[in-house]
């Protein structure tokens, strides 16, 4: 599968209508006008549906939007180009194309330790390496990275601080007093004694202690499928990572018999919280839905 393009999403895009007099079924890529200027839709790269639930239902991929002017590719997601009259209902929609891209990422991982990577054109799987191997950058490898063995080396801690300077040696003792001269004329005063020798230098300071150990690595990946229940249109899935993930993704498995669709609300260190919708409308009842999820 080719690399997916990041799509635009919004949680409160409003429904509006077509203002262009007629949108013919002959244009592949076209620009048309909607009734609401900037209806809180994403800026670009998202899907819309026009005349939903009718024989004229058509999905389009929006490439740009400016005010009330929309440029889109016609007849996508297994729909065909239709002729639409002014006043046709239109709003953002989640498509099978997007669900397939999400499922492709989830299905690539098959074995403990798998990594999701790319060769620049497709999503690929890199299997866990041999024990004690490390992941290195490798330009010649298909995905640009590779598991390889390396020599084990001890990590040296930082050099300790320089020891303090030794104390100055004590002053030498005073020399002995000169002998007294003979009586009569007063004798000369004796010469002063020589200075004592200098004290020895202080000992060198001890080496500093080893630096602290580096922080632990991140929590990793978790994925799964199931049929969680929901109450008043909201439910949770326990991801089991033991820490708050950086991101999460949850999608329908197949097509719900009630037309339900699912979207992520929030996640924390224990659960992924999801909401259930019918089209663009939030479900307020209770039930269950088959889903596939991944957290990282």
N, C-alpha and C positions, 0 to 999 in steps of 0.2 A: 504493500500500500504506500502511495506517495505521501510525503510529509504533509500533515494537515496545516492549513493556514489559521493563525489565531483569529477567532471570530469576536465580534462585538456583542455584548449583552447588556441589558438594563432590567432592573427589577420592577419598574413601574412605567414602561412604555405604554402610551395610551392608544386606544383604537381611534382611527380616523376614517375618512372617506376620500375617494378619488375625485379631484376637481377637474382634471382634463376631460374635455367633452366626450371623447371616445378613445379607448386604448385598443388598437387593432391587434389581431393575432398574427400579423405579418412581420412584426419587428422582433429581432433576436435580442438586441441590447438597445434600451431606449431610456429617455428621460421624460418623466411625467410630473404632475403637480398634485399634491394632497391638500385637503381642506385645512389642516392644522399646521402652522409653521413651527418647526422644531418641536415635535410632539414627545419630547423626552425619549427619543430613540437613540441607539448607538450612532457614532459618527459614520462608520462604514463597516463593510465585511460582516453582514448579518442577513438573515432570511426573513421574508415577509410572506403573508398569504393574502390573496385578494379574492373576494366573493367566496369566503369559506363556507363549507357545508352545502354548496350548490353545484349544479352541473358545470358552472364556470370557474370552479375553484382552481387557482393557479398559484404556485409558489415561485418566488423570485429571489435572486441573490443581490442585495444592495451593495454597490461598490462606492457610492458617495451620496451624501445628503447635505443640502445647503438650504436652510429655512424650510420652505414647503416644496422645494425642487428635489426629486429623487431620481438617481440614475441606477438602473438595475439590469441584470441578465435575466431573461424571461425563461419560463418553463423548466424549472429545475426540480430536483427531488422527486423524480418520477411523475411530474405533472407536465402538461403541454400548454402551449400558448393559447389563450382564449381572448375573445373580444369582451371588454368591460366598459360599461356605461358610467357616466358621471354619477357619483353617489355610491359606488361600489365600496363595501366595507374592506378595510385593510389594516393589518397590525403585525408586529413582529411575532415570529413563531420558531420553535425548536424543531429541527428536522431529523429524518432518518440518517441523512448524511453526517450530521454532527454526532449522533448516537453511535454510528458505525466507527467514526474516528476515535471516540472515547473507548469503545469496546476493543478496537485494534490495539490500543496501548495496553489495556488490561490483559488481553489474550496473549500478548508477546511473552509475558512472564509465565513460565511453566514449572520452574524448579527452584528450590531453595538457593538463594544467593544470586539469582539472575539480575542483570542490570539492563535497563532500557537505554539504548544508544542509537546512533544513526550513522549511515555511511554518506550522509549529505543529501540523499535522495529518498530514502525509505527508513521507516522505523524498524530497528533490528534488535535482536536479543544477544547479549554477551553473557555466556554461562560463567558460573563461579569458577575461579581459578584453583589450581592445586594448593593444598594447605601450605601456609607460610610464603606463598607467592604474593607479590605486590602489583598493584595496577599502575602502569607507567604510560606516558605519552609515547606513541610509536607511529611516525608518519607513514611507514610502509604497511601498517595494519589496515584492514578494510574499514574499521570504524575509527581509526586514529588513536586507539588505546589498546593495550594488551596486558595480560597477566604474565609476569616473568619473575624468576628467582633472583634475589640479590644477596650479597654477602652480609652476614649479621655483624653489625658494628655497635660498640658501646657508645652511648651518648655521654660526652664529657660535660659536666656541669660548668657554670661560669667561674672564672678565676676569682679567688678570694681577694678581699681588700688588702692593701698594703699594710703591713704591721706598723705600729707606732714607733717613733724614734726612742732609742734607749735613753735613760736618764743620764745627766751629766755627772761625771765622777766627782767624789768629794775632794776638798782642798787638801794639799799635802800639809804635814805637821810643821810647826815653826822650828827652825834650827836652834841648837843649844846656845846659851849665853856665853860670850867670850870671858876668859879668865881675868881676874882683877890684877891691875898693874902693881909694881912694888911701891911701898910707902915712900914718901918724900914727894918729889914732883908727881903730880897726879898722872897716872898712866893713861894712855890712849884707850878710848872705848874699843872693845873687841869688835871684830867684823861680824856682820849679820850672817846667820846660818843660811845654807842653800835651801831653795824651795823644794818641797816634796814632789814626787813624780805624779803625773796625771792619772786619774782613775780609768779603769777599762770601760769600753763601750757597752751599752745595754744589749741584751739578747734580741735576735730578730723576731718580729711578731708571727703568730701561728697563721697557717693558711685558712682562708674563708671556707664556710660550709658549702655543700653542693646545692645548685639551683633547684627550685620546685619542679615537680612533674607537670607536663602539659595537660590541658583539659581533655575530657572524654569526647569521643566522636558522637555524631547525631544518631537519632533513634532508628532510622532506616525506612523500609517500605512495609506496607500491609495491604492486602486486597481480599476480596471475597464476594460471594453472591448469597442471596437469601430472599425470604419473603417476610419482611418486617411488617408489623401492624402499625396503624397510625390512629390517632385520636384527634378529632376536630381538625383534620387535615395535616397533622404534624406528627413525626415519629423520630426515633433515634436508632443508630447502629453503633455498637461498641467496636472500635477499631483495634484495640489491644496493643498499641504501640507503647503505652506507659508514659508518653510525653505528648505535648501539643505538636501535631504535625505542621510542616510548612505549608501544605496544601492538601486538598481532597477533591475527589470527583465521584459522582454517583449518577447512574443512568438506569432507565428501564431495561429489563430483559424481555425482549419481544414486545408485543402490543397488548396493553391491558384491555380486558373485556369491557371495562367501564370508560375507556378512553383516557385513563389517568396518565399524567406525566409527572416526573419527579425532579426536584431541584434542591441543591444544598442551601441550607440557611446559615448554619455556623458549625464550627468544630472546636473541641477543646482537648485536654489531655486524656479524656476517656471516650467521648462519643462524637459521631457526626450527626448533626440534626438536619432533617430534610422536611420539605414541604411538598404537598401533592396538589396538582392542578388539573383542571379539565380545560384544554386550550389555554387561554390567558387568565382563566378564572380560578382562584384558590378554592380547593375543596374544604368544606366545613364539617363533613361527616366523619365516620369511623370506617376502618377497613384494613386491607393489607395489599401489598404490591410487590412483585418480583423485581429485584434490583441487582446491579453489579456495581461494586465500589472499589476505590483505591485511595490510600492515604500515604503521604511521604513527608 
